[in-house]
Amino acid sequence: MSYFTSRWVERPEHVQELEGGLPAGFRASGVACGIKESGAKDLALLVCDAAEATSAARFTRSSVLAAPVMVCQERARLAALRAVVANSGNANAATGRAGLDAAAKMQGSAAMVAGVAEDRVAVASTGVIGVPLDVDPITRGLLTAREELRADGDEDFAAAIQTTDAFEKRGAIEVELSGGTVRLSVQAKGAGMIEPRFATLLCFVQTDAVVSAETADLLLGVCVKRSFDRISVDGQLSTNDTVILMCSGASGVTVEPESDDELRFGEALDALLRQAALLIVADGEGSERIGRIVVRGGHPPTVESAARAVANSPLVKTALNGGDPNWGRIAQAIGGALIDAAPLELDIAIEGVEVCHGGAVVPYDAEALTAAVSGKEVEYVVELPGHGVETEVFFSDLSHGYVTINADYTT
């Protein structure tokens, strides 16, 4: 099955999709250590064998930080990571000093099995908030995970980081640069508690290109802003968000700063992460459709507020779920976000069909519009007064399934 499935993500011509596997210099595994009562895989280990590896990372901007995030930020060399240990089934968030100790023990245990210094290990967790994490099964499970490390272990790794995910988010590509071919791979998880800034997600990216820490940080930052910062499932900011890019350099192909290769590599990374972000939206708990809201106008704060208001509106999201072209929900959401701006002369189009111009309804083919919003992807475009600014947000619908999943999440 193709990784690039959305019409909103364009695969660059110099990028070829692969069936899977990790770039040179990486091994991964995923095992069951007993955190999940179901017995499913819940412990993931990723190791980079290159001593001079570089990396970059981004984390949640929530004021309530999970213990693994704090440990990474305080105890890890985020520009030179060589290993990642991640568990699912328990977020290790709001767990106090005991949670910090557990995350630190995870880091230390992973360092021993990976054969690297503690400060070169990143820790990540995902699952229920406010439940103490028993680290003993993790330390024992890491011994098994070490034995199962493989160059094609990305599938098991991706499975071990899932929580309410209905399907895996995993991809691999080959990128043609002037100095030769490099590979990138990605494993991500996320389905609920998703909101830009960015989401309840874990995302790990690997490449065998030679990339300086400064370039890795620059490219990851730009690509996160165009991917995970642009999605919403339920408007809820997480405590655990973690995105890590690791570069082994094993291909020997260097991505020079401010070069054509940097641009080409950046385009490939951008496409890889945008598709991962859209897979998370498509897997929004109980989701059946996803939408894209594009807002154009003359003032950045106004445009951004309008887009987020539409993406997070329960009325817009339920209409999307039902395939209902009720554009009045969009007008209402924007009006509520941009108070004291009356009369707001906005234009609204759904799947290219204009339904509102200058703040008033215009004639349109209702039957054709209903058919247009019945697909898996629906695009909404809003024009506000002014010119020069544009933003987008990708969002899931809101279904009965979302309520079912979250009504008894811990019981």
N, C-alpha and C positions, 0 to 999 in steps of 0.2 A: 504494500500500500504506500502511495506517495506521501511524503511528509508535508510538502507544500500543497495544501488543499484549499486555501482561501483565495478568492479573487482579489482580496485586498493586500496580498503579499506577492510581489513580483520577484521570481528567482532570477538573479543576474545571469547574463549569458555566459560568464566565465565560471559559473558554479554548476557542478554536477552532483546530483543526489546519489547517495550510497545507501545500501541496505541496512547498514549499522556498523558496529565496531568502533573502537577508540583510535584516536591518532597514535602515531608512534610515540613510545615513552610513557604510556599510561596503561594501568591495569585497574580493574574494578570488580566488585562482587556485591552480592546482596543475599542475606541469610535471615532466617527466623531465629530470634533469640528469646522470645517469650514476652515481649512487651504487649503485643496484640493477643488478646484471648483467642482469636480465631486461628492462631498458628500460622498466619501469613507472614511473608518476609517483612521485617521491620528494622533491619540494621544494614546500612550501606557503607561501603568502604571504597575509597578511590585513592590510588597512589600514583605519583609521578616519579619515575625512576631517574630523572635528570637532576643532577645536583645543582645546576645553575638555573633552575626553572624560575619563571617570573609569573606574577599573577596580579589580579585586581579584584576588588569586591565592592558591593553595595548592600546596604541593609535598610530595614524599616526605619521610618522617621517617627514612629510612635513614641510617646513618652513613657509607655510601659514596655520595657525591653525584656525579652526572654533571656534566661541565663546564657544560652549558647551565643547569642548576639553580643552580650557584654563580654564574655570570655574571648571571643574573636577580636573584638575591638581593643581589648586591654592586653591580651596575652599573645596574640598571633602577629607574625610579620606578614601583613596582608599583601605586600608586594612580592613575596617570595614563598608562597605556599607550595607544599609538595604533597599534602594529603588532606582528605576530607573524611570525617566520620559523621554520619547522619542517622538519626533514628526517627521512626514514625510511630504513631500511637500515643505519644505524650509530648506536649510542647515544651515542657520544663520552663514554663512561664508563670510568674507570680508565685514562685516557690522559695523565695528568700535565700538566705545563706546556704541552705542545704542544696538548693538548685544550682547555685554557683559552684559549690564543691563537686556536685555530680558532673557538671559540664567540664570542669577542670580535670576530673578523673577520666572522663571520656577522651579528652585531649591527650592526656598522658599515656593512656592505654593504647590509643591509636598510634602515637609516636613510637612506642616500643614495637608494635607489630609491623609498622611500616619502615622502621629503621631510620627515622629522621628526628630532628630536634623538635621538642614540644611546640616551639614558637612558629613552626612551619606547618602546623596542623590546624585546620579550620573545623569547627564543630557546628552542627545544625540539628534542630529538632522540630517536629511538627506533630500536632495532635491536640489533645484536650488541654486547656489552660487550667492552672490551679491544682494540679495533681502532682504530688511528689514523684520524682523519677528515681526508681530503683536502678542504680548503675551497675550492680553486680551482674545481671544477665548480659549487659552490654560488654563488660570487660571479658566475660567468658565467650560471648558470641564473636568478639573480634578475633579470637584464635581461629575459629572456624572460617571467618571471613578472610583471614590472611591466606589460608590454605586454598581458598577458592578464587583468589585473584586471577583474572584472565584479561587478555587484550580484547576479548569479545564479551566481557562481563557487564557491558552497559545495560543490557536488558534486565538482568537481575538487579543491578544497582537502581535502575528506574523503578522497578516494581517495589523495592524496599522503602522508597521514600513516599509512597502513596498513602493517602488517608481515605477521604471520601471520593477520590478520583474514580471515574467510571472507566477510564482508559489511560494508557501510558502516553506521556509526551516525550518523545525521544526521536532524534534525528541525527544524520551524519552527512556531511558534504565534502566535496573535493573542490579546491579553489586554484585556478591557474594564475600564477604570478610570474613576473619577468624572470625570476631566478629559479622557477620550478613549481612543482605542485605541493600544496599543503592541504591538510585535512582539519576539519572542525567537527566536533560532536557536541550534542546537548542532551541533558536529561533534566526534566522539570516536573514539578507537581503543583497542583492547585485546582480547586473547584469551588470553594466557598470562602467567606471572609475575604473578598477580593475588592480592592478599591485602589485607584491610582495613589501613589506615594508609598509603596506600590501595592502589595497584595499579600495574602497568606500563601506565599509561594516559596519554594526552594528551586533554584535553577543553577546547574553546574555546567560549565562550558569548557571544553578542552581543545587545544590545538597543538600541532607539532611545529608550527612556525616559530622562528626566532623573533620574539617581540620584546622590546624593552618594557620595564615596569611602567614607565611614564606613558608610553604609547598604549599599552594595555589598559591603563586607567582612563586615558582620554577616550578611547574607542568604546569601552564598556559604558562609561558615563553617557556618551551620546546615544548609544543604542538602547540603553535602558529608558532614556527619556522618550524614545520613539516606540517603545514596546510595552514594558510592564507599567510605565507611568501613564499609559493610555488605555487601561482596561478597568472594567468594573463588573462585578457580579451582583453585589449587594450593598455597595457603598461602605463596607466595613474595613477599617485599617487593622492590619495584623500586628502581633507582637514579635513575630519570628522571621519576617522576610529576609531572605539571603540570596544573593546572586554572586557567583564566583567564576571568574575566567582564569584558567591556568594554561601556561604556555611552556611546553617541554623543550622546544627548539630542536627536537630530534631530526627534523627534516633537513636542517642546515640551511633552509631558505629564510632569509632575513626580510622583515617588513621594516624598511627604513622610514623614519619620520618624514612627513611632508612629501611623500613620494606617490607615484601612481599606484604602487603596490599597497601603500597604506590605504588609499581610497578603495581599491578593489577588495582588500581584506575587510575593510570596514563595511562595505556594501554586503559582503557575504555574511558577516556577523549580524548586521542589521536584519537581513532577511531571516536568518536562523532564529533570532530572538523575537521578531514580530510574529512569526508563525507559532512559536512556542506560546506567546501571549494569547494569541487567538485560539489556540487549542484549550488553554485554561478557561477562556470565556465560553467556548463551545461546550465545555464540560461543567459549566456552572451548575451547581447542584440542582438536578431536575430540569435543566435547560433543554429546550427543543429548538430555539432559534437564537441567533445573535444579530445585533444591530450595530451600525456605525453611524454616529452622529457627527456631521461636519458643520461647523459654525464659522461664518466669515463676517468680518466687520472691521471697525476702526480702533477698538480699544482692547488690549490683551486681557485685562481682568474681566471685562464684560463678556468677551467671547468665551473665555474659559469657564466662567460661572454658568453661562447659558448651556454649554455642552455638558457639563457635569450634572446640571439640574435635569436635563433630559435623560441622561444615562442612568441616573439614580432614582427616577420617578417610578414609584410602584404602578401608577396608572399607565405610563408609557410601556413599562415592562410587561404588564399583564396584557395590554393590547397586542404587543409583539407576540406574546405566547399564543394568543388566539388567532393570529393572522388578521387582526382587525385594523384597518387603515384609519383609525380615529385620530386624525391629525390635531384635533382640538386638544388632546392630551399634551401634545408638544407645545402648542401655544400657551397653554396654562402653565406648564412647567417653567418656560422661559419668563413669562410674566411674573411668576412668583419669585424667580431668582433676581430679576432686574427691577426691583421696586422703585417707584418714583421716577419712572422713565416714560410715562404715558404722554401722548399716544405713541406706542412703539410700532413703527412701520417695518414689520418683518415679513420676509418671504419664506415660504416653506415648500419643499419638494420632497416627495417620497418615491424612491426608485425612478427618479427623473421626471416624475409627473408633478407639475406645479399645482398646489391645492390652495395656496394662500399667497396673495401679493399685496404689499403695502398694508398688511394687517387685516385684510379682508378676504373672504372666500372668493375663489374664481371657479368658473365652470371646469369640470373634469369628468372623465369617464370612471364612475365609481366601480363598475364591474371589472374594468381592466386594472384598476388600482388594487382591488381586492385580490386579484390573481397575482399581482406583482409582489404582494407582501406575504404570499403563501410559501415562499422558498425558505431555505435555511439561513440565508443572509439577506438582511434588509438595510438599505441605506437611506438616511434622512439628511437633507441639506437645508440649513437655515442661513438666510442672509439678513444681517442686522445693518443698521445705518453705519456708514463709513466704509473705508477700504483699507486694505493692506495687512490685515491680521487673519489668520486661519488656524483652527485647531480641530482635533478629532478625538473621540473617545469610542472605544469598542465596548459593548455591553451585552450581557445575556438577558433573556426574558425572565419572567417570574412566574413559576408554575406551582401547582399543588405539590409537586415533588419536592420543591425547596422547603416548603413548610413541613412536610413529612420527615425529611432528613434532619432538620434542625430542631423539630419539636421534641425529639427523644435522643439527641446526639450523645448524651452521657448516660442514658438509662436503657 
